[in-house]
Amino acid sequence: MELAAHIVSMSETSLRELGVKWRLAEAGSPPGSGQITTLSSDVSVNDASTRAGFNIGKINGRLLELELSALERKQQVEIIASPRLLASHMQPASIKQGSEIPYQVSSGESGATSVEFKEAVLGMEVTPTVLQQGRVRLKLRISENTPRPVLKQENGEALAIDKQEIETTGGSSQRRDFSVGRHLSQKNKTARDSVPLLGDIPVLGRLFRRDGKDNERRELVVFITPRILAVR
């Protein structure tokens, strides 16, 4: 089986353009929470447990790669990675995207220091199960490790890593997309609409322009599309 994944950063507006619908899986919620609001009966997600504010959703059979490329050209989405995994029936496949952060540690009373590393990565592990009539069940685990600023101490450095993780099981027809996402950031932007030239006139220009503020929320989203490969 081939699993095509797209890891992207995008705004809520772009998500709506893609037709993604999802419901927030609250931190500490019991299994069965985080159900998606499906747009058809082809995809369902259940048994979701999470340690952070992840969302679970789907796209209703659209041309995902083409639409993401179009949004990227308009600078409305940042494609972080587009890995493809090959996995067998009930066998896990995994991938990591990120880096290792170095920090100094002290070696006892001698005061000598050495360098150690901690991973700051976005990781994904998928275990597929092939069902009848071309359907697929995916056991999905996604983790995100984000480093905090390094703290200087007398005996070296302290490096804290924020860890967020979700585990869920989703059933789908092959080539149907579903997604997992998490709120990344919120930016306040100031925009101005004005009549050319007239809007720049001192004092009177206020009659020909309009200033506004826009709050942009960005999401980290992982789209996954399963495809069953023919055995020769």
VOPAGU-2260 file (C-alpha; in pm, 1 decimal, decimal comma):
REM VOPAGU-2260
SITE   aa  ch    i         X         Y         Z
SITE  MET   A    0       0,0       0,0       0,0
SITE  GLU   A    1     117,2     352,0     -78,1
SITE  LEU   A    2      42,1     631,4     167,4
SITE  ALA   A    3      81,9     982,2      27,4
SITE  ALA   A    4     111,6    1248,4     297,3
SITE  HIS   A    5     122,3    1627,2     275,4
SITE  ILE   A    6     242,3    1822,1     580,4
SITE  VAL   A    7     145,0    2186,6     539,2
SITE  SER   A    8      95,8    2513,8     724,6
SITE  MET   A    9    -211,3    2704,2     611,9
SITE  SER   A   10    -474,2    2954,2     720,4
SITE  GLU   A   11    -829,9    2876,7     824,6
SITE  THR   A   12    -950,2    3054,5     510,4
SITE  SER   A   13    -748,8    2817,7     290,0
SITE  LEU   A   14    -883,0    2517,7     482,1
SITE  ARG   A   15   -1237,4    2632,1     409,3
SITE  GLU   A   16   -1148,0    2668,6      40,7
SITE  LEU   A   17   -1035,8    2305,6      39,2
SITE  GLY   A   18   -1362,8    2200,7     200,2
SITE  VAL   A   19   -1214,4    2056,3     519,6
SITE  LYS   A   20   -1459,0    2003,4     804,2
SITE  TRP   A   21   -1349,0    1889,6    1144,6
SITE  ARG   A   22   -1426,5    1895,6    1511,8
SITE  LEU   A   23   -1171,5    1971,1    1783,5
SITE  ALA   A   24   -1041,2    1675,5    1984,3
SITE  GLU   A   25    -991,8    1830,4    2327,6
SITE  ALA   A   26    -688,9    1748,4    2540,6
SITE  GLY   A   27    -754,1    1459,9    2777,4
SITE  SER   A   28   -1071,7    1353,9    2599,1
SITE  PRO   A   29   -1170,2     986,8    2621,8
SITE  PRO   A   30   -1155,6     741,2    2329,1
SITE  GLY   A   31   -1431,2     807,2    2078,7
SITE  SER   A   32   -1398,8    1184,8    2095,7
SITE  GLY   A   33   -1262,6    1396,6    1815,6
SITE  GLN   A   34   -1514,0    1255,9    1567,8
SITE  ILE   A   35   -1515,3    1430,7    1232,5
SITE  THR   A   36   -1816,9    1588,5    1070,5
SITE  THR   A   37   -1811,5    1381,7     753,3
SITE  LEU   A   38   -1908,6    1520,3     413,7
SITE  SER   A   39   -1996,1    1173,0     283,7
SITE  SER   A   40   -2018,0     820,7     420,3
SITE  ASP   A   41   -1684,6     714,7     269,1
SITE  VAL   A   42   -1464,9     821,6     559,7
SITE  SER   A   43   -1501,8     781,1     934,2
SITE  VAL   A   44   -1262,2     843,4    1220,1
SITE  ASN   A   45   -1300,0     696,9    1566,5
SITE  ASP   A   46   -1113,5     597,0    1881,1
SITE  ALA   A   47    -919,3     921,9    1890,4
SITE  SER   A   48    -711,3     994,9    2197,7
SITE  THR   A   49    -494,3    1302,9    2218,7
SITE  ARG   A   50    -262,5    1496,1    2448,2
SITE  ALA   A   51    -303,3    1824,4    2264,9
SITE  GLY   A   52    -552,5    2027,5    2065,2
SITE  PHE   A   53    -549,4    1833,1    1739,8
SITE  ASN   A   54    -836,1    1826,6    1491,6
SITE  ILE   A   55    -947,4    1541,1    1269,1
SITE  GLY   A   56   -1117,4    1590,0     933,7
SITE  LYS   A   57   -1144,9    1497,7     569,2
SITE  ILE   A   58   -1173,4    1630,3     215,8
SITE  ASN   A   59   -1455,9    1502,3       0,2
SITE  GLY   A   60   -1263,1    1342,8    -287,3
SITE  ARG   A   61   -1100,2    1656,2    -432,7
SITE  LEU   A   62    -775,8    1682,9    -631,8
SITE  LEU   A   63    -570,3    1757,9    -322,9
SITE  GLU   A   64    -223,0    1788,1    -478,7
SITE  LEU   A   65    -339,9    2029,2    -749,3
SITE  GLU   A   66    -528,1    2246,5    -503,1
SITE  LEU   A   67    -237,8    2260,5    -256,9
SITE  SER   A   68      -1,4    2358,8    -539,7
SITE  ALA   A   69    -240,5    2633,7    -648,6
SITE  LEU   A   70    -264,8    2767,9    -292,6
SITE  GLU   A   71     114,2    2755,3    -259,1
SITE  ARG   A   72     155,3    2965,8    -574,9
SITE  LYS   A   73     -79,0    3222,7    -420,8
SITE  GLN   A   74     131,7    3208,3    -100,7
SITE  GLN   A   75    -169,2    3090,1      99,1
SITE  VAL   A   76      -9,7    2762,8     208,7
SITE  GLU   A   77     340,7    2645,2     297,8
SITE  ILE   A   78     411,8    2283,1     202,9
SITE  ILE   A   79     657,0    2158,6     466,9
SITE  ALA   A   80     697,3    1806,1     328,7
SITE  SER   A   81     522,1    1560,1      95,1
SITE  PRO   A   82     649,9    1212,9     189,2
SITE  ARG   A   83     524,9     887,8      39,8
SITE  LEU   A   84     533,5     570,5     248,2
SITE  LEU   A   85     507,9     207,6     143,2
SITE  ALA   A   86     348,2     -18,5     402,3
SITE  SER   A   87     217,1    -373,6     413,2
SITE  HIS   A   88    -107,8    -500,4     559,4
SITE  MET   A   89    -100,1    -448,5     939,5
SITE  GLN   A   90     268,8    -346,7     930,6
SITE  PRO   A   91     366,1       2,4    1058,0
SITE  ALA   A   92     549,5     259,1     846,7
SITE  SER   A   93     695,6     580,1     987,9
SITE  ILE   A   94     871,0     900,7     889,7
SITE  LYS   A   95    1022,9    1197,0    1076,6
SITE  GLN   A   96    1074,2    1555,3     962,3
SITE  GLY   A   97    1281,3    1797,6    1170,8
SITE  SER   A   98    1620,4    1837,5    1335,3
SITE  GLU   A   99    1826,8    1755,7    1644,9
SITE  ILE   A  100    1894,1    2043,6    1885,1
SITE  PRO   A  101    2241,4    2047,1    2050,3
SITE  TYR   A  102    2292,0    2147,8    2414,6
SITE  GLN   A  103    2583,2    2131,6    2659,6
SITE  VAL   A  104    2593,5    1909,1    2967,7
SITE  SER   A  105    2847,3    1900,8    3248,5
SITE  SER   A  106    3053,0    1586,4    3319,3
SITE  GLY   A  107    3069,1    1569,8    3700,3
SITE  GLU   A  108    3314,8    1753,0    3926,5
SITE  SER   A  109    3580,2    1801,9    3658,1
SITE  GLY   A  110    3366,4    2065,2    3493,1
SITE  ALA   A  111    3424,5    1919,8    3148,8
SITE  THR   A  112    3131,3    1961,9    2915,2
SITE  SER   A  113    2996,9    1754,7    2630,9
SITE  VAL   A  114    2729,3    1808,4    2369,3
SITE  GLU   A  115    2411,2    1603,9    2356,8
SITE  PHE   A  116    2114,3    1623,6    2122,1
SITE  LYS   A  117    1737,3    1616,2    2153,2
SITE  GLU   A  118    1500,5    1558,5    1864,4
SITE  ALA   A  119    1264,5    1837,0    1758,6
SITE  VAL   A  120    1066,0    1662,6    1488,7
SITE  LEU   A  121     723,0    1608,3    1342,7
SITE  GLY   A  122     675,8    1231,6    1333,2
SITE  MET   A  123     409,9    1013,9    1173,7
SITE  GLU   A  124     349,9     640,1    1209,7
SITE  VAL   A  125      78,5     466,4    1007,4
SITE  THR   A  126     -39,0     105,4    1029,3
SITE  PRO   A  127    -279,8      15,0     745,2
SITE  THR   A  128    -534,4    -265,6     741,1
SITE  VAL   A  129    -684,6    -363,4     405,1
SITE  LEU   A  130   -1057,0    -439,5     427,8
SITE  GLN   A  131   -1308,7    -571,9     178,1
SITE  GLN   A  132   -1440,6    -373,9    -120,4
SITE  GLY   A  133   -1131,4    -157,8    -148,4
SITE  ARG   A  134   -1163,5      -3,6     195,4
SITE  VAL   A  135    -871,6      75,2     423,2
SITE  ARG   A  136    -840,4     128,7     797,1
SITE  LEU   A  137    -547,2     341,0     913,6
SITE  LYS   A  138    -409,6     343,5    1266,1
SITE  LEU   A  139    -239,8     679,5    1283,5
SITE  ARG   A  140      -1,0     829,7    1536,1
SITE  ILE   A  141     130,3    1183,1    1489,8
SITE  SER   A  142     371,6    1354,0    1729,1
SITE  GLU   A  143     516,6    1703,3    1724,0
SITE  ASN   A  144     816,6    1802,5    1937,3
SITE  THR   A  145     888,7    2175,1    1958,6
SITE  PRO   A  146    1199,5    2306,8    2139,8
SITE  ARG   A  147    1182,0    2582,7    2397,6
SITE  PRO   A  148    1466,8    2834,1    2443,6
SITE  VAL   A  149    1782,8    2684,7    2594,7
SITE  LEU   A  150    1834,0    2785,5    2959,1
SITE  LYS   A  151    2190,9    2850,6    3077,0
SITE  GLN   A  152    2283,6    2686,5    3408,7
SITE  GLU   A  153    2601,3    2655,4    3616,7
SITE  ASN   A  154    2649,9    2291,8    3520,8
SITE  GLY   A  155    2551,2    2322,2    3155,4
SITE  GLU   A  156    2231,0    2392,5    2966,1
SITE  ALA   A  157    1871,1    2281,8    3005,6
SITE  LEU   A  158    1662,5    2215,6    2695,2
SITE  ALA   A  159    1289,0    2157,5    2727,0
SITE  ILE   A  160    1084,6    2000,8    2447,2
SITE  ASP   A  161     708,7    2053,6    2414,9
SITE  LYS   A  162     554,5    1722,5    2306,5
SITE  GLN   A  163     211,9    1692,8    2147,6
SITE  GLU   A  164      67,4    1369,3    2021,6
SITE  ILE   A  165    -245,0    1215,6    1874,6
SITE  GLU   A  166    -344,5     855,0    1811,5
SITE  THR   A  167    -651,3     774,5    1604,1
SITE  THR   A  168    -801,9     510,2    1377,1
SITE  GLY   A  169    -971,3     604,0    1051,0
SITE  GLY   A  170   -1160,8     401,1     791,8
SITE  SER   A  171   -1166,4     513,5     428,3
SITE  SER   A  172   -1206,5     410,9      69,3
SITE  GLN   A  173    -870,5     421,0    -105,6
SITE  ARG   A  174    -773,3     754,0    -267,4
SITE  ARG   A  175    -996,0     938,5     -19,6
SITE  ASP   A  176    -817,6    1202,4     187,3
SITE  PHE   A  177    -849,3    1267,4     555,6
SITE  SER   A  178    -652,1    1509,1     765,6
SITE  VAL   A  179    -521,1    1579,3    1111,6
SITE  GLY   A  180    -440,9    1935,4    1215,5
SITE  ARG   A  181    -345,2    2157,2    1505,7
SITE  HIS   A  182    -360,8    2531,7    1566,1
SITE  LEU   A  183     -15,9    2681,7    1512,0
SITE  SER   A  184     -34,0    3056,5    1558,6
SITE  GLN   A  185    -244,5    3368,2    1530,7
SITE  LYS   A  186    -127,3    3688,7    1366,8
SITE  ASN   A  187    -289,4    4030,6    1371,4
SITE  LYS   A  188    -255,4    4206,2    1036,5
SITE  THR   A  189    -352,1    4560,6     941,8
SITE  ALA   A  190    -497,2    4610,5     593,5
SITE  ARG   A  191    -585,5    4929,2     405,1
SITE  ASP   A  192    -823,0    4970,8     110,7
SITE  SER   A  193    -809,5    5309,5     -57,7
SITE  VAL   A  194    -883,8    5495,2    -379,5
SITE  PRO   A  195    -553,1    5547,1    -566,2
SITE  LEU   A  196    -404,3    5896,5    -512,5
SITE  LEU   A  197    -714,1    6028,3    -331,5
SITE  GLY   A  198    -652,2    5801,5     -33,3
SITE  ASP   A  199    -307,5    5958,8      18,2
SITE  ILE   A  200    -433,6    6317,6      55,0
SITE  PRO   A  201    -366,6    6449,8     408,9
SITE  VAL   A  202    -679,6    6476,3     625,7
SITE  LEU   A  203    -928,9    6442,7     337,0
SITE  GLY   A  204    -773,2    6110,6     237,3
SITE  ARG   A  205    -955,8    5942,0     524,8
SITE  LEU   A  206   -1276,5    5980,0     323,2
SITE  PHE   A  207   -1129,3    5766,4      45,9
SITE  ARG   A  208    -969,1    5486,5     244,0
SITE  ARG   A  209   -1063,1    5221,4     494,8
SITE  ASP   A  210    -832,2    5067,5     753,8
SITE  GLY   A  211    -906,5    4729,9     904,0
SITE  LYS   A  212    -754,2    4455,1    1115,5
SITE  ASP   A  213    -747,4    4088,9    1026,0
SITE  ASN   A  214    -676,2    3806,9    1270,7
SITE  GLU   A  215    -516,9    3517,3    1080,4
SITE  ARG   A  216    -509,8    3173,9    1243,2
SITE  ARG   A  217    -271,8    2920,3    1093,7
SITE  GLU   A  218    -294,7    2542,9    1124,6
SITE  LEU   A  219     -40,5    2264,3    1092,4
SITE  VAL   A  220    -221,7    2003,3     882,5
SITE  VAL   A  221    -130,4    1650,3     772,6
SITE  PHE   A  222    -330,7    1513,8     477,8
SITE  ILE   A  223    -310,7    1138,8     410,9
SITE  THR   A  224    -427,0     956,6      96,7
SITE  PRO   A  225    -411,1     572,9      94,0
SITE  ARG   A  226    -376,9     376,9    -231,7
SITE  ILE   A  227    -377,8      -2,3    -260,3
SITE  LEU   A  228    -106,9    -129,3    -495,0
SITE  ALA   A  229    -163,9    -429,5    -720,5
SITE  VAL   A  230      47,3    -736,0    -638,3
SITE  ARG   A  231     221,5    -885,4    -943,1
